[in-house]
């Protein structure tokens, strides 16, 4: 890390040189370890509403290199759009190559931690020569161009050098970039960016330091929930997806939908739960108002049928009725009821409960879909054959549904005796199936890194019900927690260049890190369960690991300092992105993080951290 006074002086002089067109003197030639053979330097200008402009160069000295870049930036026809004199408006990114290493491009990988050919988005870049022209993909471009994988890297490079014109297929572009006669070198760099009157070091493209304490947790949780409020549509639904790099709300995963503004009722309900967590933390009634509006949207999707000759209802969305939609919908309605005591949705709550019970078969298996357009001509699936059940089985929906049932049983008074008996009986059957039978029947669905955080949350609630504190249920929660921690990046198994992996998860060691808020929701449930069972040793063990995950997850928060490369810097501000460098924002990337941090904030143990 450079002396802050020297860095600040350099950036002030650089800004003046850009503004007035004067040359930088050679007083700064010793500020960095400049090597005329490898120290390619890029300077990029960022400003909200403008497309960034940049130039790179490498001359015989540091000052001559900077002066060449200044000249070329000022010649850019868009230079006049940048208010250089305003440090609060125009940000300057400085990046200099510090290392070059040989690599075998055909073996370039993002998976093997100790491979000399490992590409680490935001940490490594590439220098490459194609048809006599040498180009640089600088390390920070992984962040500024929203690139995470080798595949995405090659697709980007193919556009830089024109290979993309040879094919429309991304996979073929990657193949051509590997096979063309191109010389490649892996590079590393140092990078800094101006922010108001500060100069911030960049790690993987995002600014340091990342603050973490109880006040920060509260502040960012509330701000992320405010982001959901800000991005609620007039009908009560939420903005499903936003890509800050492309400045588009068209979901990259569903580009060919008839309605390009794809939505999902499960994630909608998750957004509603986040609003109610926000109210629980802050007592801000705006969150209740918006939650009710979002619940009205949920209820507008309901269709009805009969269960034991009584009213039942279910969400029908995107031509499907998913068990998870009913489950998380019920969880959302229950959180609203718990916070308000408002019984205006009581009929719908009862109806969802009956619908969920109707989806538990005689063996305790919960059927993943009630309606699916590819099965039974889009009509309700009643007593489907086993092969259909297997094809439509969901790993996550049963846990979501069971959490809704547990909250209903635990918080609604004067439940009809027969309905209460049915809830308990079928929920026990379903729990026994998930814990004891599912690992055998659906063994092919289980991966090395556990993922059923919804069932962990459901069991936290069910253990409080008389007769449901089964050892097998409790062991499921703590065993999955243990396995997640065994698949966690920690200081001792993470390279020096990957310290921001700490607290995140992997399926196989070497995977790009999963800073996964949804799994963290399962972990925080395990913590609360340990506290409920008065197992302080286990609670302490969980908290130690959970704090590592929380700190890692904070690095995916879009704060004022980290949105500098976005075309619209206000749109994604205060949301959580998918990955360390992947800029995508989706309602659930925000929702899971907000719900996890809201529950973490309320833990007693955090007061001492």
N, C-alpha and C positions, 0 to 999 in steps of 0.2 A: 504494500500500500504506500503510495507516495505521500510526502508531506502535504497536508491539506492547504497550507498557505501557498506553497509553490504551485500546486494544482490550480487553486483559485486564481492566482496571478496569471498563469498560463491561459486559462479560459477567458479571463477578462481581456487580456491582450488579443487573444484569438477573435473574440467578438468584435473588438474595435477594428482589427484588421479587415474582417469581413464587412463591417459597416462602412468604413472609410476607404477601403481599397489600398491600405498601406501594407508594407511588408513587415513580417515578424522578424525581430532581430535575433541574433544567434545566442542570446543570453540563456535560452531554454534548451540549447543543444545537449546539455548534460542532465536534463530533467528525467529523461527515460534512457534506458540502455538501447540506444538506437544502433542498428546494424545495417549498413547500406545494402548488404547482400540479401537480407530476408525481411527487413522491417517495413513491409508494405503498410501504409497508413490510409485509413478512410475517415473522412469527416462527413457526417450526415446532418442535415437540418430537418427538424420536425416541428410542425405547427398544426394545431387543430384546424381541420377543414382544408388543409393543403396536402397534396401528394409530396412526400419527402423527396429531397434532392441530395445527391451525394457525389463525391469524387474520391478516387484513390490514386496514390502515387508513391514512388520510392526513388529518391534522389541520393546524391552523395552525402548529404547531411540532413539532420532533422529539420532545421529551419528552412532549407531550400525545398524540402518535401512539402512542408506546411504552406509555404508561399505559392508553390505550384497549385496545390489544392484550392487555396483561397482564390487564385486567379480563375480557375476553371469553374468554381462554384458561382463566382460573380458573373461569369459569362453565360450561365444557365438562364434561358429565357424566363424561367419561373422564379428566379432569385428575388425579383422585386415584390413577390407576393409574401415574402417573409419579413416580419418586423424585427430585424436583427437586434435593434437597440433594446428591445423589451425582453429581458431575461425571463419574465413570467409568461411570455407568450411563445417565443422561439427557443427551442431547445437544441443544443449542440451535442452530438455524439462523436466522441473521439475513440478510434480503435486502431491498435497497432499489433501486427504480427510479431510474436516473440519466439516461436518455435516452428520449425519445419521437420516433419518426420516422413520417412518413406512409408508407403502403404501399397498393399496389393488390392487394387480396386475391385477385383472379382471376388475377393473375400471380405469386402467391407461389410461390417455387421453392427447392429445395435444391441446384440444379445449376449455376447461373451465378454464378461467384465474385464478379463486380463489379456484380451487379444490385442496385439499391436495394430490390428486393422479395425479396432472398435471406433465407430462413429457415435459420438455423444452430442446430441442436438444442443446447441448453445455453448458447448465447451470446445468442440472441434469445428474446424472449417476445412475447406478444400481449396488448394491452388491447382489449377489445371490448364493445360495448353491444348487447344484444339484448332487445327488448321492455321498454326502460327500465331494465334492470339492467346495470350495468357490472361486468365480471369481468376478472380477470387470469390469464393463463397465464404465470407467472414463468419466467425463463430456466432456473433450476436444475431446474424441473419436467421438462425434457427428460431429465435424468439420473435424478431420483427416480421418474419415471413411465415410464422405459425407452422413450423416444420418440426416433426418429431422423429419420423422413421427414415430409413435409408431409401425406401420407395418414394416417399415424398421429396426427399432431397434430390434424387435423380430426375424426378418429374420437373422440379424447379430448374435444375441445371439444363435440362433439355430445351427449355424455353429460352434460357440465356444464350445458348449457342446455336439455336435454330434447328436442332435435331427433332424438336417437337413437330415440326412441319412434315416430317416423314411419316408420322402415324398419329392417329387420334387416340390410340390405346395407351393408357398410362403404363401398363406392365411392359409394353413393347418399348416405350421410351426408356424405362429403366434398363431394359436389356441392351438397348443400343448404347446407352451411356457407359455401360460396363464393357461392351465389346468393341466400341470404336477405338481408333488409334489415338488415344488421349493419354497424356502423361499427368498423373495425379500425385499430389503431396498433401498429407494431412498437416494442418496448421493449428496453432493455438494463439491466443492474443490476450492483451489487456484492454479494457474498455472503461470509459467514464462518460457520464452524461450530465449536462447542466440541468438543474431544477431550481427555478428562481435564482437566488444568489448562491446556491450550494453547488458543489460538484460531487456526484455520487458514483462510487465504484459499481460496476455491473458484474453480477454473477449469473452466468447463463442468460444474460440479456436483461434481467430484472434488477432493479436498484437495491443496494444494501444501505443500511441494515434493515432486517425484517424484525420489527418489534414484536414482543410476545409477553403479555402479562394479563392479569384478570381484566383490567380496564380496556385493553386492546381487544380482548375476546368479546366483551360486551359491545364495544363501539363497532367492530366489524360485523358482528352478528346483526345488530340493528340496521346498519347500513345495507347489508345484503338483503334483509327483509324489505327495507324501503325500496330497493331495486325491484323486487317483485311487485310492490305496490305501483311503482312508476311504470312498470311494463305490464300492467293489467289492461286488457282490452275493454271496450265499452260493454261487451256482453258478459263480463265477469271472468272470461278465460284469461290465461297468461300468454305472453310472448313465449313461444316454445323454444326458439333457437335464434342465436345471433352469432355471426362470424365477424369479429372486429377487423380482421385482416382484409376481408373482401367487402366489408360493410354491407352485409346482406342478411336477411332474415329467412331466406330460403334454405331449408334444412339440407345439408350436404348428403345425408344418408337417405333422404326421401326426395330426390330432385325430380322424379317423374310422376309425383302424385298429381291428380286432377286439380286439387287445391294445393299450390306450392307451399302455403303456410300450414304445414303439417302440425297436428296437435295430438295429444295423448291424454286420455282421461285419468290414467293412473298418476301421471306426473302433475296433472292439474290438481288432483286431490292432495298430492304431496306439497304443492305450493300453498294450498289452503292451510295445511297443518303448520307450515312455516309461519304464516301470518298469526296463527293462534299461539305459537311458541313466542312470537314477538310480543303479543299482548300479555302473555304470562310473565315475561321478563320486565316489561315497561309500563304496563297498565295503560298504554296508549289506545284509546277507543277507536282510532282510525283503523287499526288492524282488525278489530271486531267488525266494523262496518264493511271493510273490504272482504273479510272472510265470508260474511253473509252473502255478499254479492257473488263471490266465487262458488259458494254452496248453491245458490240459486241456479247458476250455470250448470253445476253438476246435476241437480235435480231435474233440470230441463231435458236431460238425456235419458231419463228413466222410462222404462217400459214395465208393464205389470204382468203377473201371472198368479197362479194359486199354489200354495203349499199347504197341504192338509186342509184344503177348502178355506184357507185364510189368505189375506192380501200379502203378496210378495212383489218385490220390484228389483230391477237391476239396471245398471247403466248400459246403454247401447250406443256405441261410438265407433266410427270408422268401419261400420258394417259388422262389428263384432261385439260380443258380450263376454268379457273376461272375468274370471273369478277374482283376479287382482283388482279390477276396477270396482267391483262390489266391495272388496275387502278394504282398500285404502279409502274408498268413498265413505264407508262406515266409520273408519278411524277418524276421518276429517269431521264428520258429523258429530262423533262422540267428543272430540276435542272442543268443538264449539259448545256442545251441551255442558261439558265439564266446566268450562270457563264462564258460562252465562246462566245455566239453568233454564235456558229458553227451550220450551217443548214444541216449538212451531214445526220442527222437523221430526217429531216423534213417529208419525205414521211412516215416513221414509226409513227411519232407523229400524223400526220393527220389520218393515218390508224387506230391507237388505239382510237382516238377520235370518229371516225365513228363507230367502233366496239362497244364502250361503249354506244353510242347513240342507237345502234340497240338493246341493252339489256334493254331499258326502255319501259315498256309496257304502255298501254293506261291509266292505273290508276296511273302511276308514279313509280310502283314497279320495282326495278332493279333486273334482274334475275341473280342468283348467279353463274350459270354455263352455258356455251355455249355447252360444251361437258363434259359428265360424262360417264365412261364406263358401269355403271349399268343402264343407262337410254337410251332409243331409240337406243339400239344396238351400243352405242358409237358414234352415228351420231349427228350433230348439233341439239340442241333443239330449234325449232321454234314454237312460240305460244304454249308453254306447258300448260297442264291443271293445274288448281289451286292446286290440291293435289301434283303435281310434283313441282310446284313453292314453295310450303310450305316445301316440303321435302328437297329442294336444296337451300332454302333461307339462306343467310349468314348475320349475324348481322354486320359484319365489312366491307365486300367488297364494299357496296355502298358508304361509306364514303371515302374509298380509291379511288374509281373511280371519285367521285365528286371533290376530291382534285386535281386530275390530270386535270379534265376539267377546274377548276377554274384557275389553273396556266397557262394552254394553252390560255384561253380567256384573261387573264391578261397580258401576256408577248409576245404572237405571234402577229406580225403586219400583216395587210392586209389579214385578214381571209376572205374567201369567205362569202359574205353577207348571203346567204342561210344557210351556215354551222353555222355562228355565231347565226343566228336566232334560228336554231335548237338546238344549245348548250344551249342557254338561256331558251328556252321553256321547253326542256326536263329536264334540271337541276332544274328548279323551280318546275316542277311536282315531281321530285324525292325527292327534299328537303321537299316539303309539305307532301309527303307520309311518309318519315322517321320521321318527327317531329310530324305529326298529326295522321297518320293512323297506322303506325307500332306499337305504344304502345297498340293499340286495337287488330289489326289482329294477332300480334305476342307477345301478352302480356306474354305468357309462356316463352319467351326468356329473359325477363328482370329480372335481379337479383338486390339484395339490393345495390350492389356496381357497379356504372356505369362503362362501359368498352369501349364505342365507341369514343375513342380518335381520330380516323381518321376523323370522322364526325365533331368533334370539330375543327380540323385543317382545314377541308374543309370550314366550315362556316366562320372561320377567314378570308379566302380568298374571299369567295363569298360576304361577307358584303361590300367589297370594290367595288363591281360591282353595277352600277346604278340599282335601283329597287329591290335589294336583301337584303337590310338592314332591313329585316322584324323582328318585335319584337319577333315573335315565334322562329325564328332561333337563335337570340341573347339569348333569354331566355333559349333555349335548352343548350347552352354552359355554361351559368352561373349557371343554376339549376343543371346540372351534376357536375360542379365544387363544388358547395355547398354540394351536397350529398356525393361526395368523401371526402370532408373535415370533414363531419359528421361521416364518416367511417374511420377516421384516428386515429392512436394511437398518443397520445400526453402525455405530462408529467403528466397531471392530471388523466389520465385513464390507466396508465401503471405501472405495479409493478416495484419495485426497481431492481429486477433481469431481467427485460425486457426493460431497458431504451434504448437498441438498436432497439426497435420496433418503437421508436418515428419517425414520418414522414411517416411510412408505413401504408398500408390500411388493412381492414378486411371486409369480407362479414357479418359475425356474430361476435360480440365481443367475444374475446377469441381465434379466429382463429390464427394459426401461421401467422406471419406478411407477407404481400405482399409489399416488396419494389419494386415497379412496374414502370419501366422506361417508358413503353408504355403509361400508364395512365398519367405519368408526362408530356409526350409530349402533351397530351390534355390540361393539366393544364397550361403549358407555352403558348399554343395557346390562352387560356382564358385570360392570362395576357396581351399578345400583343393586343388582341381584346379590352380589357378594356382601354389600352393606346390609341388605335386608336379612340375609342369613347370618349376619354378625361374624363374617369371616374376614377380619381386618387384614390378615396377612395376604389373602388373595386380593382384597380390594387395593392394598398398597402396591402389589405387583402389577395389577392392571393399570393403576394410575400412572406408574412410572413409564410404562410403554405407551399409554394413551397420550401422555403429554408429548412424547416424541412424534406421534402421528399428528397431533394438533399443531405443533410447530412446523412440521413439513407441509401440512395442508394450508397454513397461512401464506405460503409462498405462491399459492395459486390465486390469491385475492388481488383483484384489479383495484389498486389504490391510485391516488392522484399521481404518484411518482412512476408507476409502472405502465400507464396507458399511453405513453409517449408515441408508440408506433401506430396507434389506431387512427384510421381516417376520420373517425368521429369519436373524439376522446371522452365525450360525456355519455355515450350510449352504453358502454359496458362498465363504466365506472361503478365500483362497489359490488360487482358480481364476482363469482368464482369461476375460473376457467377450467377446462378439462384436464390439462397437463401442465407441466412446468413451462413448456414452450408452445404447446398447442393452444391457440387463442380462443377456440370455440367456447361459447357460453350456451348452456341449455337450462331450462327451468329446474331440472333435477340436479345439475351441478351446483346450483345456488341453494336449492331446497335442502339437499342432504347435508351440506356444510352448515347452513344456518341451524338446522335442527340438532346436529351434533354439538355445535358450539353452545347452543342455548342450554342443552342438558349439562354439558361440561361446566359451564359458568355457574350452575346452581349446586355443584358438588362442594361439600364442606372442605375437602382436601385441597382444593385449588387455592384456598385462602392462605395456605402456607407455602405456596410455590412462587 
